[in-house]
Each structure stands twice: as C-alpha cells, then as structure tokens.
Amino acid sequence: MLEIILLLKRYFTANKLFTSLKAKLLLTTCLLFSLITIGFSQTATVKGIILDESNTPIENVNIKSNRDTGTKTNENGFYTIDIPINQDITLVFTHISHKKVESTFNLKNGEVYEFNPVMNNTVEQIAVVVVSGDRRKEVEGVVTLNPETIRKIPGANAGVENLLMALPGVSNNNELSTQYSVRGGNYDENLVYVNGIEVYRPFLVRSGQQEGLSFVNTDLVQNVDFSAGGFQAKYGDKLSSVLDITYKNPYQFEVNADLSLLGGSLSVENVSKDSKLSGIVGLRYRDNSLLVNAKETETNFRPSFTDAQAFFTYKFTNKFHLSFLGNASLNTYDYQPQTRQTNFGTLADPVALIVFYEGQEKDRYQTLFGAFKGSYFVNDDLTLQLITSTYHTTEEEYFDIFAQYRLGEVNNNIGDENLGEVEFSEGIGSQLTHGRNDLDALITNIEHKGDFKINDNRIEWSAKFTHENIRDRLVEWEVIDSAGFFLRPPKTSSNEQPYVPFTGPLEPYNNVRATNNTTINRFQAYAQWSKHSSWGNTDVWYNAGIRAHNWTVSGDGIAPSSQTVFSPRAQFAIKPDWEKDMLFRVATGMYYQPPFYRELRDANGVVQPNVKAQKSIHLVLGNDYSFKMWERPFKLTSELYYKNLSDVNPYTLENVRIRYRANNSAKAYAYGLDMRLNGEFVPGTESWFSFGYLKTEENIENRGYISRPTDQRLKFAALFQDYVPNVPNMKMYLNLVYNTGLPGGSPSYADPYVYQTRLPDYKRADLGLQFVLVEGQKQFNSGWKKPFKELSFGFEIFNIFDVQNSITNTWVRDVNTKRQYAIPNYLTPRVFNVRTTMKF
C-alpha cells in the first residue's frame, strides 16, 4: 500500500495535474483508510404507475413523504420520488376522486423500487413494504451490482464486464477483452442472460482488440445479478458462472448520451400516453485506435464497432404482456502492421526485437439477434411465459502478413551516439501467416417457463428446444524461415539443420484446413422448488431442482450422435437469531456442460460428434456478515468453494482464442477462497475490496496434475468512489486490479507437461475524474443548463503507472535454430481519455 501511495504521489507531482491540496486528497482516497465525513446525497428511488380499478392510469395523484417532500403523477400515471435511505419513510398517495394509499419503505442507497398501487373509491390501503429482494439474492449467493456504478467506473473496455473484474474469483488479463474466467473456468463456461433470454457472442474472435463491444448495453441496464458458482437449476448448463441482466421498462421520456475519445453511445426511452407501449433504444460506436496506436507496433488501424439495441414491451391487458429484444451489430477490424520494436531483457543484457511487416488483416463480424417474450399473469401466484429467439452471425477472418525480424543485442553505453540501437544480430528470419476463415451460424430457441407460488413455496419449471446450424470453413497456415532455413512443424521428427541436411518435403510450420456443416438439436428442461421457512426465530431457505439436457450432433460426413445428462442441484441458507446479522449458506450440485460447436472442433478444425459433456461437482460454503462501521452499512462476504471435474476437454488459450482437443482426456479440480468487503467507505457511495485465492490443476491422459491455463493463484481488486471536499462536484472513481501470472508463457504448440512457464503478474490502475454540473438534486430552471437532468465532464487515465502487462509471447529463434527467445506482447500503456455524459 505504501508503494502505491508513493507512486501516486510521484505521478501527480511529476505531471502537475492537481494542486498540492487536491493531490493529497486524492492520495488519501487511494489509501482507502481516511474517510470523509461529508458525503454524497444518500437517496433511494421509488417509482411506478398508479392505476384505478379498471386499470386506467390516474393523473395528478399527489405523493407526499413524512419528510415533507413530494411529487405527483404525470398524464400517464407515472411518478418517481427520491427518499432517504436506511430508515422508515412513509409515502401517502392521495387523489380527490379516490381513497388514499399509504405505504412505508426502507431502502438502501441507490436502490430503485417499483411500487404500482391500485387506488379505489371505497377502501383506504395502508401497508408496510418489506423489501426482500436483496435478502433473497444473498440467500442464492447472487451479487447485485449498481448500474450507475457500472456506467461511471473507468476502464479501457468500460461496461458490465469491467466491473466484474473487481469481484473476487473473476479474472481477465486483457483489458481490451470483455471475456472473463471464473474460479478456474474458461471463457466458454459463463452464461449470460438479458431479460431471461440467453445471449451469444461471436465464435472466431481471437484477440481482445477485435471484440469491440460486449452484447450488454449499459445505458439500457436496470439490474445486474452475478453468481460465481453453485447456482440454481433454473440457470443453464455451463460450468462456471451466470450473469443475469435486466433491461429497463421506461416510465417517462429520457435521453442519455455518453461521448469520449473511444466512441459514444446514445439511448432514448419513452412510454405511450395510454401506458401500454414502452420502449428503449440504444446506439453505440467504439473505436479502439486510441488504445492500439499507443502500443509498440506501428500500424494503420481502422476498427469500427457499432451496434443498435431495442427493448419494447406492449401491455395488451393487465394480464398479458409481450416484449421484444433486438440487437444488430457490425464489427470490422482492418489491421495493417508496419514496424515493431520490443525491448526486453535486463539492464546489463538488453535485447531488442525489430520487425518489418508487409500485408494486412481484414476481419468482419456481423450478428443479428431477436427475441419475443410473452408473459401471461394468470393471477398473483401463477405466471406463464413463452420465449422464442434467433441468433445469426456471419464472420470472416482474412489475413496475409509477412514479417521480417531481427533479434539482437542493444547498445547500452550511456553517452554513445548509437545508444539503444541493435549492434549485433543473434537471430534473423521471416514469417508468413495466411488465413481464410468463414463462419455462418444460425441458432433458434423456443422455451416455455412457469412460476407458481403457493404459501411459502415457489415452483419454477421450463422446457426448451434449440436448433443450431453452423457452416464453417477454416484455412490457416504459417511458414517460418530462420537464418535461411525452412522450419518444419514443431511436433515432427528431429530436424538437425543447419548441421545435417534435411531431405524431407517442405511443410508449413502450422497448417489447419477444415470444412464443416454441423447441426445440433437440443432439448432442455428444469424443475425446481424453493421455500422460506423458520425454525423458531431462525429463518431458513431451501432450494432443490434438476435439469435435463439431450443433444444430437449431425452433419455432412458425421454419423448422428445423441447424449443425455441430468443435473441435480440444491441450496440451503440459514439466518440465526443472533445479535450479529449473519447469514450462512451451502450450495452443491452436479453441473454438466454439453459441448457447443467450438468444443466439438479439435485442434485441426475437425468436428468430433462424440465429445461428452464436461462434468463438475460444486460445493460452495458462504457467509454474509452485515454490520455498521462509522454509523454506515458494511458487508463482508466470504465463500469457500471446491470443484471436481471429469470428462474435461483440454484446451490451449492464446489471447482470447480457445482451441480444444475435443477428446475428454482429462480430469481436474479447483478450490479457493473469495472475500469481498463492501460498504460506504465514503458516505453515500459504495466501494469495495476483493481478495481471491485459486488453485486449479488438470491431469491429461493420466500423465499427472499440472496447472490449468486459468490457474490464477492470487487476485486483489479495489473499487473506490470519492469526491474532493473543497470541490464537492468533483467525483473520483478508482479501479485497481492485481492478478498473479497465468500459465501461458510457452508456445501454443508446446507440450504443457514440458512448458509450465507463467506470464508476469497483471497490475493495472484506472482513474476517472468527473465534474458534475447537473444531477438529480441540482437542477436549473433557467439558462443553458435547464434542459439537462444530468451533465458532467470527465478525464480518465488508463493504466496510471504505465505497467507493461503482457498477454502472450512471440517466440523467435537465434541463428542456430536451437534457442528460442520469448518476446512479450505488451498490452496498452498509459492512455488519457476525455469523456462527457448527459441526460435529458
């Protein structure tokens, strides 16, 4: 911690970005121990629509709190009101033609609660609203993230995934990627839902800088839930985690805009006058040139990442609602490298790699997604849903890049006019890579869901059919010439060049060619039961369920193969009647991951239809301790977990591309400890510290246990929100991540039992400063600021300390073709960004 403070002080002093007083204040916030007594406004929000007995919206209903604040409904019957947090606040709803409604609320900071009372002419309604949503999620082991925090926290790839990296057990060593691994799993083991609809991502993406945009548009988000393991049967068949997103149901007209040097976003939401139709539309554009052009490779780089999303809901009656979720995205990636110089080694023995390039890469990823969800509310206890969705992706990866390299010793004589130049070449050579990869995938789903409540019992069920049709052509080869000698594939017979002539035929160093037309049909179903009960004064919760999954793989030249798996799961939680607020929970279950298309395709690109579902047995023990410190709420969450995996499908990981062996030839395990302390370190804002320990190993073909590619031993992260006391409109957001090095410092073709080299530790700090001109409690009735509900201008520093993190190594041979040098491929250096956000 002391080193961090000194580095921050040195950085701010050298750059003279702040006055000494402000610098000291920012240093104090980074220390996270000196807490300010003056805070942001601490409020929660109650909103909704008020109807009469015939389900007609009521205009001009007066809403008044016992704190003398109030509002009234608009012409559509909608209202919104901010109330103080962590105390009983009574709202009284009155109208000249109806009897009053009186309700009491006790909400947390930043919480948004939807309350839709029905006013009648004869009966007054008085009730105490018990908000139990947070407790229910705690029981399920679900973490809820504040959408406003997601929108404000800085990051090279800001969004929901950026905030997930600050949670324990979640890792990603590439800030340009939205992919993440959870508790030893890989990127393909995470479920993502938006409004209960499973979403997908492109197949062929191989590096973080190609991804562009995540599916989730943060401008549209209302609620974010995340589970890192031991999740219920209602969630699908993946081994690691669930990200459950809920998009907004608008209640008034609103426009949000966000602009920066990395791109921008715009969203518009509204509701019809009769309150039947509501919708929100979002547009996004992103350009990673600012980040990529700061790296050591000089390029002509023309990225273009755009998407449009929409979510509409039409209420035909009070019992039947129909929703539509749509997405269209186009990511184009044009990359023409020119030169690269990477210096590495030590001060005493510096080495440099100089590369001159010819050729280019052109990638295109186009996806279309549409889903309808019909919800029928039979009564207060029974809800039936029918969901249908279609996902279509067309992807192209075309590249021909010729690289000529020179590896040599660097002049390190201070004062010499040739300081820093390569004086002696230890290795020269060239490399030609070629690719023509095309993929066209169409995935269609239809699903029925049900939710029935009876007394303290809740029963949920689902039946789902999925049809997947994937047409794929894979053509990749690589030719390497080192010191005038053509290098053969690494796993062929011994090659003693240049000492002994080799007379065999020439072969590319790597050569993958395959054409697949594959069809997969899936039938999935689940049923689960939940109950809240008590043992005396002790609260207990139960959950038990089972999933079934049958899939059949067929296609051109493929004999149909069908398999079925069953996944029983259970959770139990108990809240003792103790003076201290403690919650204990245990979750266990059998989790299968039936292979998706990428898991069926082996390292040579050939589909293996008999690949089994990977199997994992989860055991999770958790504890939540809620307490008050400095008269403010805090919570310490701890989880111990163990996973036993069998029928594991081994893989290699290079940047974000995964190549499977497709033979279920391994078994594995993972265990660890996750801890998170979150609360109001600064009054009115949520910040947290995270710590994670993980060990995961696999045994491939009974050769013994070695580290898996995701064996991220230690993880520390901190997310902190603060403000400058003398300038209360200046907000500060700090995102710190430290991960120990991953296995992966060896060539992708290497035998993992021979190479267990790890990459360097990943260290990153992103800082955001935001000057707020207009916000919820600070509105203007005149002047140029009048149209704005929110307006702020910000400045962001990515990678404050300019740490040279690396994601992979480039391997270069010396003139003897025997010794190989690992040249790190560095990620983004320190980058500055400006940003403005506004709401109308």
N, C-alpha and C positions, 0 to 999 in steps of 0.2 A: 504494500500500500504506500509506503514511504517513497519507493521508486516511482510510482505513478504520480504522486504529488510533485516530486522534483522534476519529472519530465514535463508535466503540465505547466509548471512554473517557468521552466526553461523555454518551452514553446511559446507561451503567451508573451513572455518578456522579449524574446527574440523578434517576434512578429509585430509587437506593439499594437495588438488588436484592441486592447482594452486599457483603460486607466488602471493604475495600481489598485485602487479600491475595488473595482469590478473584478479584476483578476483574482484578488484574494477571495472575493465572494464565490467566484466560480470554482476556485481550488477547494474552498470549503465544502461546496456541494459535491464535488467529486470524491472528497474524503468520506462523505455519507455519514458522518457522525455528529456534525454540528447542525442542529435543526433550527429552522427559523420559526418564530412564534406567530408571525403574520402570514396568513395563508390565502390561497385562492378562495373564491366563494364556494362554500360547501353545499351543494344542492343536488336534489334528485328531481325527476320529472314524472308527473302523472299526466297522461294524455288519453284521448279516446273519442268516442262518438256517443251522443245521448239520443235515445230513441223513445218514442211513445209506444203505447201498447200495440199499435198497428205497424210498428217498425218504420215509422216516418221520423226523419231527423227533426230535432227541435232546435229552433234558432233562438238566440238571446237568453239562454239559460245562464243565470248568474252562479258562478262558482267562487266561494269565499272560504279562506282558511282561518283557523283560530289565531293566525299571526298577522291578520289584517292585510293579507294580500289576496288578490282576486283577479278573475278574468270572466269572459263569457263565451258561449259557443258562437261559431260563425253560421252562415246561411246553410251550411251542410251539416250542422250539428256537431262539428268538431271543436275540440278545445285542447289546450295544453297549459300547464301551470307548473312552475318550479316551487319546490318545498324544501325546508331544511332537512338535514339528514340525521339518522340515528336518534330520532325522537318521535313521539306520537303526534301526528298532525291530522287534525280533523278538517275534512272538506265538506262543505254544505252546498248542495245543488238545489237551487230554487227557481221557480218559474210561476208566473201569475196564473197559469191555467192548469198547473199540476202540483201534486203534493211533493214536499221536499224529500231529498235523498241525502243521508248523512253517513259518511264513511271515514274511518280512521286508518292512516297509513304510517308505516315506519320503514323507511327505505334507506339504502346505503348510498354512499357518494357516487354520483354519476349514473345511478340506476334509472332506467326508464320503465315505468309500469303502466300497462294499458288497462284502463278501467272504463267499461261501457255500461253504465246503468240504464235501466228502462224506467221511465217516470210514468206513473199512472195518476188517475184523478181521485182515488179514494184512499190509498194506503200510503202512509209515510214509511220510508225504509231507513233503518238505522243499523249499521253493521261495522264491525272491525275487520279490516282487511289484513289477513295474515299472509305475508309474502313468503312462500315456502319454496320458491323456485331455486334459490341458491342452495338451500339445505338439501333439496333433492339431488342436485348435481354433485354436491360434496359427497353424498352417500354413494353415488355411482362412480366416484373417482374422476369426475369431469372438471376441467379447469375452464372457467369463463373469462374471456378477455374483453376489455372495453374497446369498442370500435373507434372511439375518439383517440385512444392511445395509439391504436394501430395507424391512424391517419397522420399522427404527429411525430412518431418516433423516427429519427433519421436512419437511413441505410442506403447502400448502393443499389439495392433492389427492394425498395420500401414496399410494404404490404403485410398481409397476414403472416406469410412465411417468415418475414423479417422479425416479427415479434415472437414467433415460435422459437427462434434460435436463442432467445433469452430464457427459455424454460429448461429445467433440468431434464436430462435424458434425450434432448433433441439436439442434433449436431448437423453442421454443414460447414465444410472448409472452403467454400467458394461463394463469395458474396455476390457474384453475378448469376447465381443459380437460385431457383425457387424450390429445388429439391431438398429433402432433408431425410436423415436417418434417425430412427427412434429406438433406443435401447438395443442396439446391435443389429437392427434390421436394415435392409437396403431401401433404395428409393421406390422400388415397386411394391413395397409392403405396407403402404399407407392409403387408407380410404379417405376420400373427400366427397362430402355431400353438400349440396346447396338446396335448401328448402326440401330436404328429404330425397333429393334426386342425385344419384351417383354421377360424378363428372370424371372426364378422362383428360389425359394430356398427350401431346404428340409422341410418336414411337421412336423416330430416328435421331432426335436431338442428341448430340454427343458432347457438347461443351456448354458451360453456363452462359457464355456471351451470345449463344444462338437462341436462348429461350425467350428473351424479351419480356413477355407478360405472363403472369400467373392467370389462371382462369378466374379467380376471385377478384372482383372489382370492389375495392374497399369503400368507394363512395356509395355503394348500394347496400352495404352491410348494416344489419341491425343487431345481430347477435353472433358470437363466436364461441363454440364449445370445442374442447380438445381433450381426448383421452389417450394416454400413452401406453395403455395395456390393461388387460383384464376387463375389456368392455363387454357389454351385454349381447345377447343373441340377436337383437334386432339390427345390429350393425353387421355389415357383410363379411365376406371370407377373405380377410387379409391377416397377416401375422403380427403387425406392429402397432398401428395407431388409427385413430378416427378423428378427422377434422369435420365438424358439423356446423355449417354456415346457414344463417337465416337472413334472407334479404328483406328489405323494408316493405311494409304496407303503408303507403303515404296517407296522411290525413289533411295535408294542405299543400299549396303550391310552394315549391322551393327549388332554387338553382344553386348548385355547388360547383366551384371551379378551383383547379389546382394547376399552377404553372411553374416550371423550373427549367433549368438548362438541360435536363434529361428528358423533357417532354411535358405532357399535360393531360388533364382529364376534365371532363365536363359531365355533370349529371343533372337531370331535370325530373322532378316528381310532381304529381298533381292528383286530384280526385275530382270526379264529376259532381255536378250540383246535386244530383239525387243520391250521391254517395255509393252508387252501385259499382262504378268503374274506378279503379285506382291503378296507377302505373308509375314506374320509374325507369328511366332510360339513361344509360351511361356510355360515354365515348372516351377512349384512351388512345394516346400516342406516346411511344417511347423511342428514344434514340440513345444508344449506349456509346456513341462516339467520344463523349467527354471522358468516359472511363477507359475505353480501349486505347485511345490515342495517347494516354498517359503511360502506357506500358512500354517495355523495352523494344518491342517490334514496331518499326515504322511501316505503316500500311495506308492504303487507300481503302477506307472502311465506310460502307454505306448501308447501315442497318435501318430497317423500317418495321416497327412493331405496332400494329393497330388492331383495335377490336371495338365492337359495339355489343352492348348487352341490354336486355329489356326484361322487366318482370311486370306482368299485368295480372290483376285479379278482378273478376266480374262476379258480383253477388246477384244471381238470378232471383233467389229468395233468401230469407234468413237462414234456411237450412242447406241450400246448395250453392257452393262457390266453385268457380272454375278459374284456374291460374295458368299462366303461360310464362315459361322461362326460355329465353332465346339468346344465343351467342354466335357471333361471326367474327373470326379473327384471321388476319393475314400477317405472317411474319416473313420478311425477306431479309436475307443475310448475304451481302456481297463483300467479299474479303479478298484483297489483293496485297499480300505482303511484299515489302521491298527489301528492307535490311533489318538485321537484328544484331545487337551486341550484348552479350550477357557476361558480366564479370563475376567470378566466384573464386573459391579457394581461400587462402589466408593472406595476411599482410606480407608474410615472409615469402610466400609462394603463390602469387596471384596468377590466375589463369583466365583466359577470355575465349569466348566462342563468338566468331563473326560469321554471319550467314548472309548470302545474297540470294534473293528469290526471283523467280520468274513464274508466271501463271496466276491463277486466281481460283476462288471458290464461290459458287453461287448456290445458295440454299433457299428453299421456299416451303413454308409450312402453312397450309390453309385448312382451317377447321370450321365446321358448321354444327351447331347443336341446337336442338329444340325439344321442349318437353311440355306436356299438358298434365295438369293435376286437377282432378275433380274431387271435391270434398263434400260429403253428404252428412250433415249433423242430424242423425235420427232423433236424438234427444240429448239431454245434458250428459248422459253417460255413454252413449254409443256414437262413434264416428267411423265412417267408411270412406275409403279413398281408392281412386283408380288413377294410376300414373302410367303414362307412355312417353318414351323419349327416343330420339335418334341422334346419333353422333356420326359425322362423316369427316374424315381427314384425308387430304391428299398432300403427300410430302415428297420433296425432291432434294437430293444432295448430289451436286455435281462439282468435282474439283480435279484440277490438274496443276500441281505445284511442284516446281523443280527448285531444289535448294542446293547451293554450293557452299560448303562450310570450310572454315579454317579454325583449328584449335591450337592455341599457342601460349607461350609464356609472355607475361606482360612486363614491360619496363617499369620498375618500381623505384628508380633512383630519383629522389626528390631533387628538383632543380634541373634535371635533364630536359632538353627540349623535346625529347620523344617520350616523356612520361606518359604512361597509360597505353602506349601502342604495343602491338604484338611484335616481338623481335625474333622469336624462334617458333616455327610451326611444328607441333607434335603430331598433328593429325590433319589431313585434308581429305576431302571426299565430296560426294554428291548424293542426293536422294530425290527420287521422283515418286510422287504419290498420285494415284488415279482413283476416281470414284464415280460411279453412275448408279445411284441408289434411288429407287422409286417405291413408294408405298401408297396404297389406296385401301382404306378401311371403312367399313360401314357397320355400325353397331346399333341394334334396335332392341328396346326393352319394353315390356308391358308388365305391370305389377298391381296387385290388389293388396291394400293394407286395411287392418281393422284395429280399433281401440275401444275396449269395453271396460267400464268401471262399475263395480258392484261393492257397496260398502267401502271397506278399506282395501279391497282387492282391485288389481288392474290387470287385464289380459290383453296382450297385443299379438297380432299374427300377420303373416304376409305370404303371398305366393307370387313368384316372378319367373318370367321366361325371357331369355336373352338370346339373340341371334347375332353372331359375329362373322363377318365375311372379310378376309384380309387377302389382298393381292400384293405381292411383294417381289421386287427384283433387287438383288444385292450383287454389285460388282465392285470389288475393291482390290487393288494390288499396289505393292510397294517394291521399288527397286533401289538397292543401295550399292554404291561404288565407293570403296575406301582405298585411298592410295593406289588407284589404278586397278584394283582387284574387285571383281563382282562378288558380292557376299551372298551366300546361299541361305536358305531358310535355317533358322536357329536350331530346329529340332531334327535336322537331318544328320547323316553320318559325319564323322570327323573331317574337317577341312583344314589342312596344314599349310594353306597359302600364307605367305609367298615362298615358303621354303620348299614345298613339294608341289609340283604342278597338279592341278585337278582336271580330270578329263571328262567328268560327267556333263550332262546337258545343263544349260543355263536355266535357272528357275527364279521367279520373283522371291524377294525376301518374305513377303506376305502375299497370299493370293486367296481371296474368298469370292466364290461365284455361286449363286443360287437363285432359283425362281420358284416361288410358292404361291399356290392358290388354295387357301385354307378356310374351312368353315367350322365354326364351333357353336353348338347349341347347348344352352344351359337351362336347367330347371332348379330354382332355389325356393326354399320355404323356411319359415321360422315360426315358432310359437313361444311366448314367454309370459310368466306370471310374476307380478310384483305385489308386495303388501307392506303396509306400515302398521305396526302394532306396538304394544308396550308390555313390559314386564314390571309391574308396579309403577314406579316413577321413571323407569328407564325406557327410552324409545329404541325400537329395533326396526330394521328394514330387511326385507327378503327379496331376492330376485332369482328366478331359475328359468332356464329356457334351453331350446335346442334348435339347431339349424341343420338343414339337409341340402346337399348340393350334388346334382348329377350333371355331367358334361360329356359331350360326344365330339370327337375331333375327326374330321374327314376332309377330303380334298383331292386334287389331282395327284394320282400316284400314291395316295395314302389310304391304307385299309382302315375303315372306321374303328375307332377305339372309344369305349364308353366306361366311365368310372363313377362311383358314388361314395360320398363321405357324409358322416354325421358329426356334429359339433355340439356336445352338451356344455353349458356354461352356468355359473352360479355366482351370486354376490350376497354378502351378509354384512350389515353395519349395525353398530350399537352406539348409543349416546347415553353414557351413565348419568345418573342423577348426582353429579358431583358439583362441588363449588366451582371448580375449573371447567371451562367449556371445552370438553374433549370429545372427539368422535373417532371411533375405531372401525375399520372395515377390512374385509378379506374378500378377494375375488380369485376364482380359479376357473379353469375350463380347458377344453381342447379346441385348438384353432387350426383349421386347415386353410391352405391357400391353393385352390385348384389353379393350374398354370394358365396364365394369359398368353397371348401369342408370343411375346418376346421370350418367355420362359420355355416355350416349346422349341425355339430355334437355337440350335447349337452353335459352337464357335465357327463352324464352316457355313452357317446360314441355312442348314437343312432342318426341316421340321421333324421332330421326334414325337409322334402322336401318343406314345405310351408313357410319357412323363407323368409321374404321380404327383398328387398334391403334397406340398411340403406341410409337415405337421409340427405343431408347437403346443406344449402344455404350459400354461401360465399359472403362476402363483404370485399374488400381489398382496402384501400386508401394508396397510396405510393408516396414518394417524393425522388428524387435523386438530391443532391446538389454537383456539381463538382467545385472545387476551387483549388487554388495554395497556398501552405504554404511553406516558406523557399525555394521558387522557384521550388517546386516539386509538382506533382499532388496528390490530395486527393479527396475522395468522401464520403459523408455522406448519407447513405441510411436509410430511416425511413418508416415503414409500420404499419398502424393500421388495425386490422382485427377483424371480427366477424363471427362466425359460429352458425347457428341454426340447430340443428339436431333432426330428428324424426325417428320413427321406429328403434331406437337404439337397438342393440343386446348386452345386458350387458355381461361382462366377468370378470374373475379373472386373475390376472397376477402374476406368480411366476417365478422368474428369467426371462427367455425369453419365457416360455411356456404360451400360452393363452388358457383358457377354456371358451367357450361361453355357455350362457343359451339357445341360439337358439330359442328365443320366441319373439323378437322385443318388449320387455315390457318396454322400457324406452324412454325418450326424454332427450335432453341435449343441452348445449350451451358451446361455448368457445369464449373468446375475449382476446386481448392482444396488446402489442406494441413490435416491433422488431426494433433495431437500430444497424447499423454497420458503423464504421469509418475505412476506409482502405486507404492506400497510402504508399508513400515511406518515412516512418519514418527514415529509413536509406537509403541513396541514392542508387538507382538501385535495391532495393528489395521491395517486397510488404509485409506489415504486417497489422494487423487489431485488433480492439477491437469490441466485440459484447456484446449487452445487450438485454435481453428479459424479458418481464413480461407476465404471462399467468394465466388465471383463467378458469377452465373448471369444470362443475358440471353436474350431471345427476339426473333424477327423475325416479326411478324404481317403476313401478306399483302404481304411484301416492302417494308414501309414503313421498314425499318431496325431495328437492335437497340436494345432498351430493357430495363431491369431487369424481371425476373420478380417476381411477388408474394412470392416466398420468398427474395429476394436479401438474405440476412442476412450482411453482409460479415465482421464480426468476432464471435468468440464466446470468452468466457473463463468458466471454471467451476472451482470448487474444492469438493471434498467432504472434510471433515476430521472425524476421530473422536479424542477426547481424554478425559482424566479429570482430576479435581482431586487432586493428590498427597496432600494432607493429609486428604482425604476420598475414599479410593480407590473407594468405592461410588458416587460421583457421576460419571456419564459425561456427556460433552458431544458433540453432533453439530451440525456447521455445514455449511450448504448455500449456496454463493454462485454466482450466475449474472449475467453481464453480456452482453447482446446489443446490437449496434448496431441502429438503427431499420430497420424494414421499409418497403418501399413500401406504400402503403395509406392515406395521409393525405388522399386525394381522394375525392369522391363515387363510389359504386359504379357509377353510370351513366356516369361521365365517360370520355372517350376517353383511354386510358393514354398516348397519344403527346402529349397536351396537358398532363395532370397526371402528374407524377412526384414528387409530394410524399412525403416519408418521415415515419413516426411517430417520436416521440422514442425514444432508447435505452431498453432494458429493463434495469432494475437491481433485483436482489432478493437478500435475505439472510434465511434462515430458521435459527433456533437452537432446538435441543432440549436440555433438561437432564433427565437420568434418574437417579433414586436407586434403586439396586438393593438390595433386601432379601434376595432369594434368587436364586441362579443355580446353574449346573452344578457349580461347585467349592465352593459354600457352601450345604449342605443342613442341615436341622434334624430331629432325631429326636423332638422333643417340642415342646409349645407350639402356639400358633395358626398358626405358620408351617410346621408339619410337612406338611400336605397339598400344599404348593406345591413344584413343581420350579423355577419361576421366578416372581418377583414384583417389580415395580418401579412407581414412581410418577414421573410426569414433568410438566414445564412447558415449553410451546412458545411461541415468539414468531415469528409470521409477518410478513415484511416489517419487519425490525428498524428500519430507518432511515425507515420511513413514506414511501417513494418513491411519487410519483404516476405510476404507469405507466398508459398508455392503449393500448387495443386498436383503437379506431376513432374517428372524429369524427362529431359531429352537425352538419349544415350548415344554417345559419339565415340568411335574407336580411334586409337592412335595409329601411327604408320605401320606398326607390326600386326594390326588387326587382332590383337590379343587383349589389350587393356581397354576397358570402357570407362568413360567419364560420365557422371550423372550431372547434367546441366539443368538446374532448376528452372521451371516455367513459372515466373512470378505472376502473382495476381495484381490487383490495382494498387498503385501507390497513393500518396495523399492527393486528394482531389477536393476542390472547392465548388460549391453549388449555391445558387440563389433560388429562392422559392417564395411564391405568394399564394395564399389561399383566400377564398372569399365565398360568402353565402348570401343569396338574395332572398 
